[in-house]
Amino acid sequence: THVGAFLRTGSLAARLRQAAASWYIGFFQLPRVPELAWRAGVAGRAIARRERVPRPATRDGLNGLDLYRANISGVRGDGRTDVPTQVLAPTRDRYVTPALAASAAEFVPGLRFREVAGGHWLPRERPDVVARCVREHISASPPLPTRESPTSDARVGHPRTRWTGKVVLVTGAASGIGRAVAEGFAQRGARIVAVDRNPTEAPGEGGRAFQVDVTDVAAMEALADEVCAEIGVPDVVVNNAGIAVSGPFLAHSVQDWQDIVDVNLMGVVHGCRIFAARMRDRGEGGHLVNVASAAAFTPTTFLPAYCTTKSAVLMLSECLRAELAPDDIGVTALCPGFLPTGIAASARFVGVDDPAERQRSTDRLLKRRPYPLRKVAAAVITAVERNRPVQLVTVESRAAYAVSKLAPGVLRRIARTPVPNL
Ligand SMILES: NC(=O)c1ccc[n+]([C@@H]2O[C@H](COP(=O)([O-])OP(=O)(O)OC[C@H]3O[C@@H](n4cnc5c(N)ncnc54)[C@H](O)[C@@H]3O)[C@@H](O)[C@H]2O)c1
């Protein structure tokens, strides 16, 4: 019934994908041949080789054939149920596409649908994750919904948007890009964990705000423990908190370097390390967004430490993306150009006669950039949805990225041009 509904309502592409994945169901309908394949050991060996799992027992295989045949031919009733039901949809399942798994929602009010990193043999691959999902489903609080009392917890129930009820943690959320990104996810229904060293608030419903400095490893660990226990493992972590030091390299002190590396690089490292480990243990995938900058690939004489930390964040993101891909954890490096935020107002200006005046003038200049920060939030959300490795924002960022790949000498020449007032 459920497959029938999917075939009636699913998109053509989704139906074709599922049809290609379901070839074996036709094979199971043949008389005697499938039984022979199991008894001769061919089916068990083929599954073990193809799926990299221990060889299934012949008896299980034969029972499975009976089950498939009964399911295909003997369904009675309309297939609906009020029994609280959870579907675990492995993201790398070769036989059941997530679209088919999600279509069960039509038959179950408040279906609990969860994508889980893994393949078709998930119960063998990650029994810990399956057991935890079952435990959570059984003891779900508030009680699982019925037709009479639909749930208000968006994690339980058919997703209204992809982001409804997801947990998104943003560092540096009190101002600028961080605040805009938190608001963008909140508008799409996500629960926000807003983190900043300054007091802040979590936009939207069901979120929490924390005053934490990203350079404080113990505080970040405690934050992760509290968030994961009380709200849930974040589905997305945006490592955005950052500062700037502006001036020539030879005017930077050791402390200037230490401070900017601590926030811009080590803050991102802590966020990735602490939360990626929890995402991986949870086994339901996730996404890290690391805020780098167009400065990551644009050499300058006025932001040497800043450019260096941002370049490191870009490379860290690339390395991590490769490492975390098998766990369905995506990583995006965000590379904006100039944006009207508070970064200049808190930047340190070194090697100038009047740092306070330079700070004010740079702040005024930056804030004149007519670029709505909600566009940055939209870009971040699209980058996560499409799992993009690098997300460029603003025209100068796109141009500099292209030139850095095609003609880096041009950027080197531009870097030598004196830039007044920055
Ligand atoms: N504004 C731009 O032109 C631009 C361009 C490219 C990249 N970026 C990057 O975007 C990110 C956000 O900056 P923004 O422009 O929105 O600046 P912003 O100053 O408006 O916001 C930065 C936020 O991070 C917080 N923060 C700083 N250090 C912190 C710490 N140690 N722990 C916790 N929170 C901390 C600040 O309190 C502030 O709320 C930064 O990483 C920045 O380098 C900014």
The ligand as a Gaussian input file, in Angstrom:
#p B3LYP/6-31G(d) Opt

LIG

0 1
 N       32.117000      41.305000       7.947000
 C       32.872000      40.890000       6.955000
 O       33.158000      41.649000       6.022000
 C       33.381000      39.475000       6.938000
 C       33.870000      38.969000       5.749000
 C       34.330000      37.670000       5.701000
 C       34.297000      36.892000       6.836000
 N       33.812000      37.394000       7.994000
 C       33.813000      36.526000       9.170000
 O       32.495000      36.379000       9.627000
 C       32.520000      36.000000      10.985000
 C       31.517000      36.836000      11.746000
 O       31.957000      38.152000      11.787000
 P       31.020000      39.431000      11.576000
 O       31.501000      40.117000      10.385000
 O       29.597000      39.056000      11.656000
 O       31.495000      40.310000      12.828000
 P       30.751000      40.781000      14.157000
 O       31.815000      41.428000      14.977000
 O       29.543000      41.559000      13.820000
 O       30.309000      39.420000      14.841000
 C       31.223000      38.547000      15.424000
 C       30.627000      37.955000      16.686000
 O       31.533000      36.988000      17.191000
 C       31.615000      37.160000      18.601000
 N       32.897000      36.667000      19.083000
 C       34.128000      37.163000      18.810000
 N       35.057000      36.473000      19.459000
 C       34.423000      35.499000      20.158000
 C       34.837000      34.476000      21.027000
 N       36.133000      34.332000      21.338000
 N       33.908000      33.650000      21.535000
 C       32.596000      33.824000      21.256000
 N       32.145000      34.780000      20.456000
 C       33.042000      35.624000      19.914000
 C       31.466000      38.644000      18.820000
 O       31.055000      38.927000      20.158000
 C       30.404000      39.003000      17.782000
 O       29.106000      38.892000      18.318000
 C       33.952000      36.169000      11.456000
 O       34.593000      34.916000      11.499000
 C       34.559000      37.032000      10.367000
 O       35.953000      36.851000      10.270000
 C       33.353000      38.680000       8.079000

